[in-house]
Amino acid sequence: MKIKDNFKQSRIGIIGGMGNEAMVDLMAKISSLPEHKECQFVAFGNARLAYKPQEILQQWLPTDIPELRKFDTAVYTLRLMQYLAVDRLGLACNSAHELFRRILPDIPVTFVDMIKQTATSLQGYQDTVLVMGVNSLIESGLYQTALTEQGIKATQPAVENQVKIMEAIYNPDFGIKTAKITQQAETLLCEVICDEIAKQGCTKVILGCTELPLALTASSCQRFKAQGMLPLNVEVIDASMALAQALVSTQGQSEALIQPLVTYQGQHLDWATPLAFNVSSLDQAIMIQQRIFDYTVHYLTERNQSLAGSYFHLPTLFFSESATDIKQKLVALNIDVYSDINILDKIITNKLANYYSDFE
């Protein structure tokens, strides 16, 4: 049974959580495209898909607990999106494509691959392209392979510059994953681009981590060029925008779950019930998520703590209010659904306290 045949509107699925800020950025880019109004959406920021802070810079085998946990959590997340009847979905994280590609052949939902879409958008380009991203993305060679398939030569930052990129993203005081954009992070990223362009001669840079476009936006890059922090001839390629454009233009399809969702709960599933909202628009979802960020930072600051990577974000789920079937399905899973942003004032402290009790 094709889900597409049973709904008047097509339904975009977005999986985030490896950086909820990156999910917000992707939603904002989709919202900027007029065609998105013809689609319903589901956006699930499942923070439990991320590495725990102490796991980030370590090398893990597929049989290690962190990888088994991420695998089972990714399977269940994909099956949940299938259960919620999305007909095409995208992943708001570049490096996670390596894991999700192992699972997706078994998931009958159209997947829009951000890495392949970005490489295709550069088809015919003759010069070398610099790929920036977290260590796992660079080491995976995902972009290098995709670009090579398009006849494009790819390069990556030198070791010392890769260290700067990781600092700009993960530093607990000023990194992008602290849910704020700081001058320190911006400066480090500009230094990397300037140094690599001077040494390698490339003028196109792919932001191959969905945190990077948060600091290197179109407007901020113009400012950096005016201030002499970036070369005037550099072109920054935003992979998130390539994904947004493909998600609104792709005709997808899905099949209903054959078995109950509970049967897809693997032994190592890491699950925290998301804070769920039905919303009138992507812009409303963005506003609510930003408010949750603010509450979270305030909550942790009061306790002399700080956000320490994506795993520490409260899982959230947003969907179009016109998708009434989704509310029924979430309630069947014992997930409360809210529609009023003002409810946060009443419930958020308890939600955060319950969530962070897992880390104590």
N, C-alpha and C positions, 0 to 999 in steps of 0.2 A: 504494500500500500504506500503510495507516494504522498507524503504529508503536504506537499505543495498543492495537490489537487483539493485539499480540504480547507484551505484558508484563502480568503480574498487577498490578503497581503503577504508578500514574501517576508521572511524573518531572518535577520542577521544575528549571528551569535558572535560574541566577543569573549575570549578567555583572557583574563588578566590575573593579577595577583603576584606575579613575579616582580611587580612594581605597580602598585595601584595608581601611582601618578602617571605611569605610562598608559594605563587603561583609560584614564581621564583624557590624556592627550589624544589618544586614538578616537575616543568618542567625540572630542571637539572637532577633529579633522573630518570625521564623517558628517557631523552636524553642519559643517561649512559647505557641504556639497548639496545642492538643491534636490538631487535625485533621492536623497535619503528619506525624504518625507513620504515616499511611496512604500517604505518598508517599516515593519515592526522590528524590535530589537530585544535581545537579552544580553546583558553584560555582567559577567560573573568574575569578580576579583577574588579569586581563591588564593589567599596568601599562603596556604599550606602546600602549594606547588613549589614554593621557593626553598632554597637551602636555609637551614638555621644559621645564625651569624657565625657560630664557631665552625661551621662546615664549609664556608665559602671558598677559602683559599687552599683547600685540601684536594687531593686526587682520590677519587672513589672508583672502585670497580663496580660493575653492574650487580654483583652479588652482595655488596655492602648495604647496610641498613639504610643510609640516606638515599641511595639510588632505588632500593626496593620500595621505600616509602614514597618517593616521588613518582615512580612508575605506577603503583597502585592508585595513588591519588589522581594522577593524570587520566588513567583509565576511567575512574568513576566520574571525574569531571566531564570528560567527553560523553559518557553515557548519560549524564544528567542533561547536557545540552541536547542530546538526541531525544531524551524524554520530554524536554520542553519544546520540541518540534522546530528547531532552527533548520533552515534549508541550506545555509552556507555559514561557515564560521571562519574567524581569523584569530590568530594568537598574538597578543600584545607583548611579545618577547621574542627576540631573535634567537638567542642561545637555546631556548626551550624547544625549538624546532627539531633539534637532534633527537630528543626524547619522544616528542609527539609523533614524529614521522615513523617511529617503530610501531606505534599503536594504531595510527590512522587507517591503514589498510583494512582493519576489522570494523571500522566505524562507518556506516552508510550515510554519511553527511558530506556534502561538498566542502572541501577544505581549500581556502585561499591562502597560498603560501607566500608570506611576506618577502622571503629571501628571493624566491624565483621571480616574483613580480618586480622586485627592485632591479634584478639583473636584466630582465627582459626590457625594462624601461630604458636601459643603457645600450641596447643592441645597436651595433654599428659604430660605437665609440672606439677610437683607435689608440688612445693613450692609456697609460697605466692608471688604475684606480686604487686609492688608499682605502682600506677597510679598517674602521675603528670599532672596538667593542670590548666586552669583558674577556678575560683570559680564555674561558671555556669556548666562547664563540670563535676566537682567533685560532685556537688549537684544533677545533673541530673541522676547520676548512670549509664550512658551509658556504660562505660567500665566495671563497676562492673557486670552489667547484662550480657554483652557479654562474659566475662570471666567465670562467673558462669555457663553459658550454655555449656561451654567447660570443665566444671569440675575443674576450676581453681579458687583458692581463691584470691580475690583482697583486697588490703588495700589502704589507702590514707594518705597524710601527716597530721601531727598534725596542729592545728589551727595556731600556731605561724609560722610554716614552710610554710603553705599556704599563709600567709601574705608575706613572702619572695618571693615566686614564683610570686605573683601578682606584687610585686615591680620590680622584674627582667624583667617582661614583659611590665608593663605599666608606670613605673616611667618616667616622662616627660624629665628628664635630662639624664638618662642612660638606660632606658628600651629598650627592643628589638624592640618595636613598634615605636621607633624613627628612624628606618631604619639604625641602626648601632649596632654592637656588642661591648659591653664594658666589661672591666675587672670587674666592679662592678656587672654586671648582671651574668657573669660567676661564680664569687665567691659565690654569693647568692645561685645559683642553686646547686653548688657543696656542699655547707654547708647543704642544705636540704637533698641531697642524703646521705651524710655521716651520718647525724643525724638519719635519718629514718632507714637506714640499721643497724646502731648500736643498735637502739631500737627495731626494728621489725625483724631483721635477714633475710630479703629478699635480694636476689642478682640480681633480674631482675627488671628493671624500665622501664615502658612505658612512652614515651614522648607524652602525650595525648593532646598536644597543638602544632599546627604546627609552632609556634614561637620557641619552645624549641629546635628542632633539628638545628636551625640556630646557637645557642650558644653551644649546645652539639653535635657537629659533631663527626664522627668517629675519625678524626685526632685530634680534640681538646680534646676528652676524653682520648686518648692515652697520650697526653701531660699532662693532669690533673693527670692521674695516675702516670706518671713519676715524677711529682712535689709533689706527696703526697696529692693532693687535692681531689682525688677520690680513693676508695678502689680498689685494683687490681682485686678483684673477681666480681666486679659489671658488669652486662651486660645491656647496654642501648638499648632499643627496639625502633626503629624509625618507627612510624606508617606511616609516609609519604612514606617511601620506600616500605612498604607493599602495600600501595595504588598504587604506581607507577608500581610495578611488576604485580599487578592484572589488571591494566588498559591496559597494553600492551598484556596481555595473554587472556583476556576475549573476547568472541565472543558476541557482542551486537547487538541490533536491535532497530529500531525506527519507528514511524509512522508519516506521514506528518500532519501538523496542519489542522484541519477541518475548523476552523474559522480564519479570519484575525488576525494577532498578536495584533493589536490595541484593540481587544475585551477583551484581558487579562490584560488591564491596570486597576487595582483596584483603589478605591477611595483614598487610602493612599500610592499609588506608589510613591517612591522617586527615581527620575531618573535624571541622568546627562549623557549627550552624551559621550561615551568613545572615547578616542584617539585610532584609529584603524590602524593596520598595517597588510599587507600580507607579510609573511616572508618565506625565503627559508628553515629555520630549527628552531628547538627549541632553539638552541644556539644563533641564531640571535635575536629571541624574547627576550631571557634573556639579551643580550647585550643592546637592546633598552630599556627594562624596567629598567635596572640598570642606564642607562643614564638619564632616566626620574626621577629616585630617586635623582640622583645628582643635576639635575636642580631644583627639588622641594626643597631640603634642602638648596641650595644656595638662591633660591627665598625667602624662609621664613627667613633665617638668615639675609638677607639684610634688612628685615623688623622687625627685633628683635622678630621673632616668631619661633616656632619649631613645628615639627610634633607632633600632640597630639592624637595618636590613628589611627586606620585603616581608619576611616571615612574621614580623612583629605587627603587621597591619591587620586590622579587623577585617575578616572576609565580608564582602558586600555583594549584593545581587540586585540589578535593576532591570525592569522590563516595561514594555509599552503597556499602558493601561487598557488599550484596546484588545490586548491579548488575554482575554478573560480566562481562557483555558489554563494559562500558566499559573494564575493565582490558585485555581482549584488544585492543580498538580502539586504546587508547593505546600499548600495546606495539608494535602494528603501525606506529605513527608514531614509533617509537624514543624514546618518553617513558617513563622509568623510573617505576614505581609502588611506593610504600612504604606500609606499614601500621602501623609502630611509631614513635611520637613520639621514642623514644630514639635512632633512627637519626640525628636531627639533630645530636647531639653528634659524630658521626663525619663527617658530610658537609657540614655547613652552611658551614664556613669556605671550603672549596673552591668550593662553589656561589656564595657571595657574591663571592669573588675573581674567578671567571670572569665573573659578571654585571657587576661594576663595572669589569672590564677594558675593556668597551665604552665607558666614559665617559672613559677616559684619553687 
